[in-house]
Amino acid sequence: MPGIAEYLILGAILFALGLVGFLSRRNLIVIFLSTEVMFQGVVINAVAFARLHHHMDGQVFALFLLVIAAVEAGLALGLVVLLYRRKGTLDAEAWSLMRG
Amino acid sequence: MSVETLKLCGIVILLAPLAGAVIAGTLGPVILRGRTHWPAILGVGAAFVASVVLFTQVRGAPTDETAAVVSVYEWIANGTDSAFRVEFLIDALTSVMLMTVTGISLLVIIYSRDYMRDHGQPERGYERFFAFMALFVFSMCALVLGGNFLLLYLGWEAVGLCSYLLIGFHYGRPAAAAAAKKAFLVNRVGDFGFGLGIFLIYLTFGTLDYGAVFQMVREGITGSGDPLNTGLVTAIALLLLCGACGKSAQLPLHVWLPDAMEGPSPVSALIHAATMVTAGVYMIARCGAIFASSTVAMTVVAIIGAITALFAATIAITQTDMKRILAYSTISQLGYMILGVGVYAADAAIFHLFTHAFFKALLFLAAGSVMHAMGGIIDVRQFGGLRKILPWTFLTFLAGSLALTGFPLLSGFFSKDEIIHHALMVHPVLGVIGLITALLTAFYTFRMVFLAFFGPQRVPEGVHPHESGLWMLVPLFVLGLGAIGAGYVNIEATGRGFHHFLAPVFEHTFVANNPAHAAAHGAAGAEHLGFWAQYGLMIISGAIAIVGIVAAYVLYVKENWIPGLIRASAPRSYRTLWNKYYVDELYDASVIEPARQTGRVCVGLDDYLIDGLLWVITAIPRGLGYLVRTFQSGMLQGYALSMVAGIAIIVLLVFWA
């Protein structure tokens, strides 16, 4: 039975992977997937703390987070499709109109 | 006089031309096209019919009820009794003016139907022309019908606007555009004084109603019941006179009128005869109570009129452009009218306005007919001997010229003679100026007639002259009859002549305040004058007209080498007259050039001082922006990195503490 530390480490690893992916990739969809990975790291943390404190708040929080992640995924993918239609590419570099 | 009939007539007189203008302006370019003259003709025609009805109403009115104020609706309520109403003041003066304005305008518009065509095809802007003509008539009718100073001012400005639009009808020609601008600006100078005069009236009397204001002036009290200061009345009168000088082209604001002939000939006829320039004379006659209470103002009016009459007549002698000669003759005749009101003979002035409207409209339309035949050329040096080619135009032009010179028993003779008669009674000098001007008038008018219609036949190269069609000739004939016969409406033998009709309007103003009139009544009744006193002046002025005509005949037909000799022997005077006393040059040097220089200085200040200051002020945010915008790289990953770094710093700071 792993303790709280293992769960937290798993969450941190997921978050760090997501962050690295987010910072290093240029494809809009991959960037978006990376944010989802970071999200899951946070959800694992919430569930781990719920288990530690024997309190359901963390679980409820995790469910809410999943719902919001799903909604946000729909929205974000819609945006990505629109952006792709505009420029014909998924490269984030193509969208630098507001450069000062 | 039934108020309901008067109200209906007034509304028709105003709305019919307006409706004509709106229909011609909106439907003209889309549907009517070459038939756009119909709304204008029908609208103004309806106004003319209503004017005639109005006239019969006023004429049939009992002697104790000679004026009526008809209120249409309250325009601006100001919580007191002196609200501004849209109301008509209807009396003999109004009805005479309305008949003149609508009648002459109707003939001019009928004439324009053919004049504004080129080989049977409507000229460019045909619809616009008729819309503006009808609007012009509407403005003038509003000016004349209005029962208070506010409506007078409204019509006054609208007339100015219409004159601008019509003088600049051929706006593509720089000369026409400049003339329109000049007319508008010179009128603005006069209107500024006029506006101040109306403000002063409101300040003094607390109302703008004609009836109330004139009543208070006669009683010598202000709106608050204090005694009225004579200086104040003089100031009001002189300010109003400013406006009259602008509209009626009196010295020193006459400069716009000769240039106004850049508009098409019918426009000149309309401006010079029926609308616009008569407004000043009408206004002074209408405000007789104010003007006649101030001896100073009356003296100024008379002097300005007399000087203008003489001044313009001398210029007309040397000009060679037919329309320009006619324009100076208009200024001169308007001088007569202003002189007339200035010597307490407003009825004679209005009578002259009435007869002048016929023969001046006739002369301009006939000159337009000549221009039409000559392919747009109007300089008398370039053609001659036209009486064979244009017989009808020649005959009508001759009738108009004879009337203008005051040839015995034609219309101008009666009216001009009366003004000179009254001028002589007030001051001999004014009368003598009137007589000299009459001589000059006869001379320059017939100089033009002889140069254009007599002598060997000459036409400009490549022009095939032809007599105008019926649309143009019929108005000429009607006006010709008017020019010959209009003077007979004043035959006093019937006891119902023009003066008798107008008498109630002026009896408490000009007549009551006339020093000469009082003296004459003290000595003997006017009926008991001897033969010479009664007819002497008529004979003299008739003889003067004939002398002028004969002189022109000798100089320009018989011995036509003399004018060249005179020109050569007095080159200086000739050049001065040819250049119209250098008035335009004087204004150029004293007003226009300084204004232009000021404009240049202002542009310089704007370009360098103000723009420079703004550049300095805006440099601060611009510099800041320059510094900050390097962070805005436009790279998504860059932003994400700084976000992560920011969170990391915050987290570190939180745990540090």
Chai-1 contact restraints between the chains, C-beta under 6 A:
chainA,res_idxA,chainB,res_idxB,connection_type,confidence,min_distance_angstrom,max_distance_angstrom,comment,restraint_id
A,F22,B,A640,contact,1.0,0.0,6.0,A-B,restraint_1
A,L23,B,Q637,contact,1.0,0.0,6.0,A-B,restraint_2
A,L23,B,A640,contact,1.0,0.0,6.0,A-B,restraint_3
A,L23,B,L641,contact,1.0,0.0,6.0,A-B,restraint_4
A,A92,B,L636,contact,1.0,0.0,6.0,A-B,restraint_5
A,S96,B,G634,contact,1.0,0.0,6.0,A-B,restraint_6
A,M98,B,G634,contact,1.0,0.0,6.0,A-B,restraint_7
A,R99,B,G634,contact,1.0,0.0,6.0,A-B,restraint_8
A,G100,B,R629,contact,1.0,0.0,6.0,A-B,restraint_9
A,G100,B,Q632,contact,1.0,0.0,6.0,A-B,restraint_10
